[in-house]
Amino acid sequence: MKQKDFDVIIIGGSYSGLSASMSLGRSLRQVVVIDSGLPCNRQTPHSHNFITQDGEKPAVISAKAKLQVELYKTVHFYNGLAIKAIKKENGFEVSTESGEVFNSRKILFASGVKDLFPQIKGFADCWGISVLHCPYCHGYEVKNQKTAIIANGEMAFEYAKLISNWTKDLRLCTNGKSELTLEQAQILKKKGISIFEDEIDSFEHNDGYVSNIVFRNQEKVEVKAIYSKPPFEQHCSLSADLGCDINQQGLVKVDAMQKTNVPGIYASGDCTTQMRSVAIAVSTGSFAGAVINKDLIDEDFA
């Protein structure tokens, strides 16, 4: 890419980054979107709860979005991995794995997160297909089916309460000794939610569609869907390298305007919120783009 200087560098070219780039392109801003092509929902067969796109394949949504953004000639795309970023007197410098160097006045991190899967055989194969994290995204499709939750402690109790809205055929797998209080366990049992404390060995599945949970004692529990919230890390560490605050959940901390604590750096989408969905990623990206443009205007008038 010949052009090296931009108004904004966007790191992450999935739903939030694309949405922000459209806002900025429509504001006549020179933008480069750096993307490595690894969205967290790349294995998910269908996206839901996003009006006008309900049931569409995630890759189709992003491909259509990119085609539309490419119509704005001030928005440029770079396929690669950003590996270094430094703050300069008048902005930022970002270097890529292949040695390209870009400069900008502002940076938006729309880089998402990377899920860290447990050592359960079949978990990764089923992730996003029949092992789910969000009932609002996928709960309707598996409503009233045999369902399991893998969680423990307070989170398990709250998760079980939530998922019971979509199915009463529910069991909780703590994958080890239960950390529920006696009162919590009694409440769940009264609601017909069985509790399994044995450690999980594997999932039996067919092309990602689970059929059984297999425990280490070789006991099996038939299920058609599993909910789990594995730990995660930031897909891109550069925001932290630049001094952006990371909260206790491991998310980039932003204010109501999608601004980080570092002047000139913004963040949107999954890297900033536990409410991970295409709709929210698009919303926060669009808003961040508008905020960045307004800040650039104010600086030029100062």
Secondary structure, DSSP 4 states (H G I P E B T S, - for coil): ----EEEEEEE--SHHHHHHHHHHHTTT--EEEEE-S--TTTT-S---SSTT-TT--HHHHHHHHHHHHTTSTTEEEEES-EEEEEEETTEEEEEETTS-EEEEEEEEE---EEE---S-BTHHHHBTTTEES-HHHHTGGGTTS-EEEE--HHHHHHHHHHHTTT-SSEEEE-SSS----HHHHHHHHHTT-EEE-SPEEEEEEETTEEEEEEETTS-EEE-SEEEE---EEES--HHHHTT--B-TTSPBP--TTSB-SSTTEEE-GGGT-S---HHHHHHHHHHHHHHHHHHHHHHHH-
